[in-house]
Amino acid sequence: MKWLILTDNNDLENQCNTFLTTSNKKDKILSDSLSLESLKHNKKNLSELAACILLANDEAGISSSLGAGLSTVFGFFAASNIPVFTNIKLIYENNLFGKDFAIACKSAEDLFDKLQTKYNKISDEASMRLAKKKLLDRGIPYTSDCFGTYIAKNKPEVVHEFLAAGMSINSRDDLGTPMLNIACRNDNFEFVQMIYELGAELNAVSEDRGYTAVMDAVWRGNEKITKYLISKGADLNTINKEGQNNLILAVGANRESLVKLLAENGADPDVKDMMGMSAYNYAVLFKKQRLVDILTPYHKA
């Protein structure tokens, strides 16, 4: 994380450096004099900053050209949501952006009190902002639909960038499909594990099919993911938009091991679909005797 300190007060500059490096040794501190040349010199760093500290010993001594430069740079900071700690009235009394983005510091003590209070929030927001910028610089839109696309493409590095940028793990794509379902539909066990552990809603229902994540895993015939989601407490008796539950899907696909797994963990073989047929009924109808034998102990005559 980069911080820029521009000041004509050497003692205060050293104190700021000490405070920031003590707060986080990984922070990179850019220090320079409060001058027009320094603004030009640091122009390339502005978009990468977590925050900026602008301090003047004597605001009355700021030239008109430097004042214009500071106003221009502050306008950029405001547009980029980069906070500015300053004792310069020209900035914090700015009619357009001052009250929203400038943090007025009337004294050194006031400055360090506000740095102490706001440091963690600024660091977290900067991390998300810079991660989002990284995605956009690569031509990747910061949308939940795009997030789901990269889960489906099995691109962990991009998925982690979305998460770093603040994307909610419970977001959905444009069709209303939860991210956990997308991972299940693409047989990606590592993503299923990661997404669940990050707080995904286990039994969220997709808007397209009315499937929960475990239902998508059963539909795919993925026993490993199904076992994992069952171990986390997945509801096995959710009814999808066609009136089917997990067991009906498993019986229809003749997935013997999944039928056994589901039945043993509480899936009801007697729940009827829109045709008035249950998983047990289908097993009997299509003469799948091995499935009938598995379901019989759980079937209510």
C-alpha positions in Angstrom: 0.0 0.0 0.0 1.4 3.4 -1.0 1.0 6.6 1.1 2.2 10.0 -0.3 3.4 12.7 2.2 4.0 16.2 0.8 5.1 18.7 3.4 7.5 21.5 4.2 7.8 20.3 7.8 10.6 17.8 8.2 9.8 16.8 11.7 6.2 16.1 10.9 7.3 14.2 7.8 9.5 11.9 10.0 6.7 11.4 12.5 4.2 10.4 9.7 6.8 8.0 8.3 7.3 6.4 11.7 3.5 6.1 12.3 2.8 4.5 9.0 5.7 2.0 9.0 4.8 1.0 12.5 1.1 0.5 11.5 2.1 -1.8 8.6 5.7 -2.6 7.6 4.5 -3.5 4.1 3.3 0.1 3.5 5.4 2.0 1.0 5.9 5.7 2.0 6.5 8.3 -0.7 7.8 11.5 0.9 8.6 14.8 -0.9 8.5 18.5 -0.4 5.4 20.5 -0.8 6.0 22.0 -4.2 4.7 22.1 -7.7 7.8 20.0 -8.9 6.9 17.3 -6.3 3.3 17.2 -7.6 4.6 16.7 -11.1 7.2 14.1 -9.9 4.6 12.0 -8.1 1.9 12.2 -10.8 2.6 8.6 -11.9 1.9 7.4 -8.3 -1.4 9.2 -7.7 -3.8 6.4 -8.8 -2.0 3.8 -6.7 -2.2 5.6 -3.4 -4.1 4.5 -0.3 -4.2 8.1 0.9 -2.3 11.3 0.8 -1.0 13.6 3.6 -0.6 17.3 2.6 0.8 19.6 5.3 2.0 23.2 5.2 3.9 25.1 7.8 2.7 28.3 6.3 -0.4 28.2 4.1 0.0 31.9 3.4 3.3 31.1 1.7 1.7 28.8 -0.9 2.1 30.3 -4.3 -0.8 30.7 -6.7 0.7 28.1 -9.1 1.2 25.6 -6.3 -2.4 26.3 -5.0 -3.8 25.6 -8.5 -1.7 22.4 -8.6 -3.0 21.3 -5.2 -6.6 22.0 -6.2 -6.1 20.0 -9.4 -4.6 17.0 -7.6 -7.2 17.1 -4.9 -9.9 17.0 -7.6 -8.3 13.8 -8.9 -8.2 12.3 -5.4 -11.8 13.2 -4.9 -12.8 11.5 -8.2 -10.8 8.4 -7.3 -12.1 8.2 -3.7 -8.6 8.7 -2.2 -8.7 10.4 1.2 -6.5 13.4 1.9 -5.3 14.4 5.4 -4.4 18.1 5.4 -4.1 21.3 7.3 -4.5 23.4 4.2 -7.8 25.3 4.1 -7.6 25.7 0.4 -8.3 21.9 0.2 -10.5 21.0 3.2 -12.7 24.1 2.6 -13.0 23.3 -1.1 -16.7 23.9 -1.9 -17.0 20.9 -4.3 -15.2 18.1 -2.6 -13.6 19.3 0.6 -16.1 18.1 3.1 -16.4 14.7 1.5 -12.8 13.8 0.8 -10.5 16.1 2.8 -9.8 15.2 6.4 -9.0 18.5 8.1 -6.2 18.3 10.7 -5.7 21.5 12.7 -2.6 20.3 14.5 0.0 17.5 14.6 -1.9 15.9 17.5 -5.1 16.1 15.5 -3.5 14.5 12.5 -2.2 11.5 14.4 -5.5 11.0 16.2 -7.3 10.8 12.9 -4.6 8.6 11.3 -5.0 6.2 14.2 -8.8 6.2 14.0 -9.1 5.9 10.2 -6.0 3.8 9.2 -7.6 0.4 9.1 -10.7 1.6 7.2 -8.6 3.5 4.7 -6.3 0.4 4.1 -9.2 -1.9 3.6 -11.0 0.5 1.2 -7.7 1.1 -0.7 -7.1 -2.6 -1.1 -10.6 -3.1 -2.6 -10.2 0.0 -4.8 -6.8 -1.1 -6.2 -8.0 -4.6 -6.7 -11.0 -3.3 -8.7 -8.7 -1.0 -10.7 -6.4 -4.0 -11.5 -9.4 -5.9 -12.9 -10.6 -2.9 -15.0 -7.0 -2.3 -16.3 -7.1 -5.9 -17.6 -10.4 -5.2 -19.3 -12.4 -7.3 -16.8 -15.7 -5.7 -15.8 -16.4 -5.6 -12.1 -19.8 -7.3 -12.2 -21.3 -10.3 -10.4 -22.0 -11.9 -13.8 -18.4 -11.6 -14.8 -17.4 -13.0 -11.4 -19.5 -16.0 -12.1 -17.9 -16.4 -15.5 -14.4 -16.7 -14.1 -15.6 -19.2 -11.5 -17.0 -21.2 -14.4 -13.8 -20.8 -16.3 -11.8 -22.1 -13.3 -9.6 -19.0 -13.1 -8.7 -18.8 -9.4 -6.3 -15.8 -9.7 -9.1 -13.7 -11.2 -11.7 -15.0 -8.8 -9.4 -13.9 -5.9 -9.0 -10.5 -7.5 -12.8 -10.1 -7.5 -12.9 -11.1 -3.8 -10.1 -8.7 -3.0 -12.1 -5.9 -4.8 -15.1 -6.6 -2.4 -17.3 -8.8 -4.5 -19.9 -10.5 -2.3 -19.6 -14.3 -2.2 -23.4 -14.3 -2.1 -23.7 -12.4 -5.4 -25.5 -13.9 -8.3 -25.0 -13.8 -12.1 -27.5 -12.2 -14.4 -29.7 -15.3 -14.4 -29.9 -15.3 -10.6 -27.5 -18.2 -10.1 -25.5 -18.2 -6.8 -21.8 -18.5 -7.1 -21.8 -21.8 -5.1 -24.2 -23.3 -7.7 -21.9 -22.1 -10.5 -19.0 -23.9 -8.9 -21.1 -27.1 -8.5 -22.3 -26.9 -12.1 -18.6 -26.9 -13.2 -17.5 -29.7 -11.0 -15.0 -27.5 -9.2 -14.6 -28.9 -5.7 -11.9 -26.5 -4.7 -14.1 -23.5 -5.6 -17.1 -25.1 -3.8 -15.0 -25.5 -0.7 -13.6 -22.0 -0.9 -16.9 -20.3 -1.6 -18.7 -22.1 1.2 -15.9 -21.3 3.7 -16.1 -17.6 2.7 -19.7 -17.6 3.8 -21.8 -18.5 0.9 -25.4 -19.3 1.7 -25.6 -23.1 1.6 -29.2 -23.6 0.6 -29.7 -20.5 -1.7 -32.0 -21.4 -4.6 -31.1 -20.5 -8.2 -33.7 -18.4 -10.1 -33.3 -20.4 -13.4 -33.9 -24.0 -12.3 -34.8 -23.6 -8.6 -31.8 -25.7 -7.7 -29.8 -25.5 -4.5 -26.0 -26.1 -4.8 -26.3 -29.7 -3.7 -29.1 -30.3 -6.2 -26.7 -29.0 -8.9 -24.0 -31.4 -7.6 -26.5 -34.3 -7.8 -27.6 -33.2 -11.3 -24.0 -33.3 -12.4 -23.5 -36.7 -10.7 -20.6 -35.3 -8.6 -20.5 -37.5 -5.5 -17.5 -35.8 -4.0 -19.2 -32.3 -4.0 -22.5 -33.9 -2.9 -20.8 -35.5 0.1 -19.1 -32.3 1.0 -22.3 -30.2 0.9 -24.2 -32.9 2.9 -21.4 -32.7 5.6 -22.1 -29.0 5.9 -25.8 -29.5 6.4 -27.3 -29.0 2.9 -31.1 -29.4 2.7 -31.7 -32.6 0.6 -35.5 -32.1 0.3 -35.7 -28.8 -1.6 -38.1 -28.9 -4.5 -37.0 -27.4 -7.8 -39.2 -25.6 -10.4 -40.3 -28.9 -11.9 -41.4 -30.2 -8.5 -38.4 -32.6 -8.3 -36.2 -33.2 -5.3 -32.6 -34.5 -5.2 -33.7 -38.2 -5.1 -35.9 -37.9 -8.1 -32.9 -36.4 -10.0 -30.6 -39.2 -8.9 -33.1 -41.9 -9.7 -33.8 -40.4 -13.1 -30.1 -40.5 -13.9 -29.8 -44.0 -12.5 -27.0 -42.9 -10.1 -27.0 -45.7 -7.7 -24.3 -44.5 -5.3 -25.9 -41.0 -5.1 -29.3 -42.5 -4.4 -27.8 -44.5 -1.5 -25.9 -41.4 -0.2 -29.0 -39.2 -0.4 -31.4 -41.7 1.2 -29.0 -42.5 4.0 -28.7 -38.8 4.8 -32.4 -37.9 5.0 -33.6 -37.4 1.5 -37.3 -38.4 1.3 -38.1 -41.0 -1.4 -41.8 -40.3 -1.2 -41.9 -36.6 -2.1 -44.0 -36.3 -5.3 -43.2 -34.1 -8.3 -45.7 -32.3 -10.6 -46.6 -35.6 -12.2 -47.5 -37.0 -8.8 -44.5 -39.4 -8.9 -41.9 -39.9 -6.2 -38.3 -41.1 -6.4 -39.5 -44.5 -5.2 -42.4 -44.5 -7.7 -39.9 -43.8 -10.6 -37.6 -46.6 -9.5 -40.5 -49.0 -9.5 -41.9 -47.7 -12.8 -38.7 -48.0 -14.7 -37.9 -51.4 -13.0 -34.7 -50.2 -11.5 -34.6 -53.0 -8.9 -31.3 -52.0 -7.3 -32.7 -48.5 -6.7 -35.9 -49.9 -5.3 -33.9 -52.1 -2.9 -31.9 -49.0 -1.7 -35.1 -46.9 -1.2 -37.4 -49.5 0.3 -36.1 -49.1 3.9 -36.9 -45.4 3.7 -40.2 -45.8 1.8 -43.4 -45.3 3.7 -45.8 -48.0 2.5 
